[in-house]
């Protein structure tokens, strides 16, 4: 299995397993490219979206509402 950066793993560990599995492919895409971090939109709602964002340094996770 691919090793995730510490911040990615911490984020996935703190959310529910169903959400973590739904968002994991985006984290893996970031790891494969090793260029940009992950933006989480709608954190804390039922409509959470994750995407690789060029404004975020690789290995970082940021949330926006």
N, C-alpha and C positions, 0 to 999 in steps of 0.2 A: 504494500500500500504506500502511496505517496506521502511523504512527510510534510505536514503543513507548518508554516511559520507559527511561532508561539501565540501571537495575537489572534490568528485565525482559529487555532484550536481552542483557546480560551473562550472566544466568542461562541463557537459551536457548542462547547460544553455547558455554557450558561443558559442556552435556550432549550426548549423542549426537543426531544429526539425527532419528532415528525418534522418540525421546522428545520432542524439541523440537516436532516437528510434531503429536504427539498432545496436548501441553499447550498449544500456541499458542492454540486457541480460548478457553481460560479467560483468558489474558493479554489477548486482544482484547476479551473481555467486560468486563474491568476497565477497559480504555482507553475503551470506549464509555460506560460509566457514570461514570468519573472520580470515584468516591466511595471505593472500598475497594481494598486491595492483594490479593496472591495468597498463599495458604497452600499449601505442598507437603507432603503427607503421604507417609510411606514412602520418603523420598529414599534412594537407594542400594540399594533393593530392586527386585524385579521387579513390585511392586504399588504403583506411584506414582500418587497422585491429586492433582490441583490443583483449587482452588476459590477463588472470590472470597470473602474473609472480612472482615466488618465490623469486626473488631478490629484490622485491619492498615491503616495509612494508605495512601492511593493512591500508587502508584509504588514500593512496597516489596514484597519477596519474603521470606517466612520459611519455614523448613523445620522440620518436626517428624517425629519417628520413630514 
